[in-house]
Amino acid sequence: MDREPLDFYTDPDSGAWEELGFDPYPAGRPPVEVPLATRPPVPALRDLREHYDAIVVGSGAGGGVAAFVLARSGASVLVVERGSWFGARDLAIDHVRNHRFFLGGDLDTPPGHPRAVPGDDGETAVEYDDLRYHHNAITVGGGTRFFGAQAWRFLPDDFRMASLYGVPEGSALADWPITYDDLEPFYDQVEWELGVAGRAHPGEGPRERDYPMAPFPPTTEAALLDAGARTLGWPTGPVPLLLNTEPRGGRAPCIRCGQCIGFACPVDARNGTHSTVLPRAIEMGTDLITSAQAVRISDDGDVEIAAHGAARVVRAERIMLAGGAIETARLLQLSGLGNEWVGDCLQGHTYAVAFGLFDSDVHDGLGPGPSTATRHMPRSQPHPHGHGACGPTRSSRPSRSPSVSWRAARTPSPPSRRGGSRLPRTPSTRCGCGRRP
């Protein structure tokens, strides 16, 4: 990757941000005095109990919620987190090292955890600052510290795809053993416990009640896309987001900055587990150990935990693995548990992006991310293999930085220059901000 234009676009003092019209804080800079999620004291490895009712490995979306539910039921709980607990302003806003554009690593992954990358000559160990590392957030809160915070519910038909469209030959596609109606009370509980801002879309499943917070007003870009969708007969609505649009839970509302997904929130308005359920679980007696790794588990309830050069075994009645698709599978394999499917069939998702050029500004820079979407899914259209196809949820783009726009939309031809400026003058350099070059 050509570092010269990258260095230019990621440097706030280069002049690129002003020339592109990128303002990281279009609605105002973060207030100096703002209530933030507090970082509680954490025990040392030697201070842990010998036995817990439950040990949860990982503190992200799954682990944090599980710890809260277990603690509320009266169980003694230990949460094991490999990363640290960073405060809202402990991680710098770095446009090269973050979870959106990780050229040179991120700022939260601890060193000393190499990953094996297969090659022609066998496996190569790579560290967190290698592009091949493929980062997962390693910190208290996991991916909820940096995620885009979209909080969609499945549609009722998503639970019965095999019945609707049949099972392709050689596929293991099956209906879920539960329905939307079975999950609806739990969708409702999570939306209200953590805090989701939004408004229900036409055609979604029934709801017990509305979202706890109203959505943000639409951005300039959202208004344009909504108008275009109306000409196609597509209904649109706001994207449900795990973000405060009003003061909630003792924390401030989102300031709508242009540096949301991939970055830590400077005012703790993102409703991750670190700012919602985990502090409440700790108040109810949950132990959280950080900078510690579960290195082996057994089906007898043993969990071997390593931290700062020491290790010990702690026992539990139940063990919950919530380290994400990669780390959970790896821990199971290292522990000799599971079957031949563990570690296989990892599936990502298709992320198709369209850029457009307009004669006037259509991007006002307001965050926090995608502000409008349609769930218009023509599922009855024929699939190439003779089965029905599920369409995606289509939404406006997350907030974008100059470097992300440059990487995603640059033309394959060498960039041209003008008047000695270091700014590559290609059509793609402007489209991230909605302007013509």
Secondary structure, 3 states (H helix, E strand, C coil): CCHHHHHHHHCCCCCHHHHHCCCCCCCCCCCCCCCCCCCCCCCCHHHCCCEEEEEEECCCHHHHHHHHHHHHCCCCEEEECCCECCCCCCCCCCCCCCCCCCCCCCCCCCCCCCEEEEECCEEEEECCCCHHHCCCCCECCHHHHCCCCECCCCCHHHHHHHHHHCCCCCCCCCCCCCCHHHHHHHHHHHHHHHHCECCCCCCCCCCCCCCCECCCCCCHHHHHHHHHHHHHCCCCECCCECECCCCECCECCCCCCCCCCCCCCCCCCECCCCCCHHHHHHHCCCEEECCCEEEEECCCCEEEEEECCEEEEEEEEEEEECCHHHHHHHHHHHCCCCCCCCCCCCCCCCCCCCCCCCCCCCCCCCCCCCCCEECCCCCCCECCCCCECCCCCEECCCCCCHHHHHHHHCCCCCCCCCCCCCCCCCHHHHHCCCCCC
